[in-house]
Amino acid sequence: MIPASLTGDGLVLGAEIGGIIHKIENSLRVMLSYTIPAEKPGAAATCVYAGIVELCSPHTLLVNKHGLRFADETFFQGIVPGLRWFDPVRHEYPNLPAYLIFDAQYLKRYSFANLPVGSAVPKTVARADSLPELAVKLGVDPDRLEKTVHRFNGFVKSGRDEDFHRGEHQWKLAAARGSQGTNGSLGTLEEPPFYGIELTPAGGSSTGLLTDAYARVIHQRQRPIPGLYASGNAAAATEQGIGYQAGMSLAASMTFSYLAVRHMIDEG
């Protein structure tokens, strides 16, 4: 759901014939992802959600371009408000883009980019033997990144993230537990080389074509458009509030696709 070719054509096509484009206010249907450029010219880039493995595992960190953390990395629903925050003084979204930072310790135990544990990191991913050097490559504030990692490493040793309570949230991916009841989502970043990659929002959209109970797209005149149905991320997710649980987009897609096909059969 994050390749460059995905530009919302379905929404445009529906709107061109009068379909209502509906926006969900304050939706949490977003997850950070990264794209690894291909090593060979003409090859496809690799697109990966960071919130399933990388951000939920030890020895990783989420920072903004100022080198500062802004959320509990393990809980993607809690990250979204930070992504939307607008700084009126600097006139910017300070947490967009964000950056995933990890070290050699992470690679020894966990998967990066869905590769087997211990695999070499693709050459197009930034790396360095020191945090300031990595920060320069990423365009992140070097001094603040080093201070942020130093502070985080202190939390790891004490077993408690005093800034954002990483690993304390009782959500499945976030509630990792280590040996003897320790916080399993905390791990130091201190073994070079250090790696970093830009993260951008992806996943379920906050905007879609408005549909009825049969997945029929609704016209601006408040009537179904004959023969036009929508489900999945092309449809507005009106069946939920601002909260979100993993799997909801797939469940909604399967449910409303089924209802749409049944309606087509009955109408035919």
Summary of the structure (lengths in Angstrom):
residues: 268
radius of gyration: 21.0
end to end distance: 32.4
largest distance: 66.2
contacts: 819
relative contact order: 0.20
helix: 29%
strand: 21%
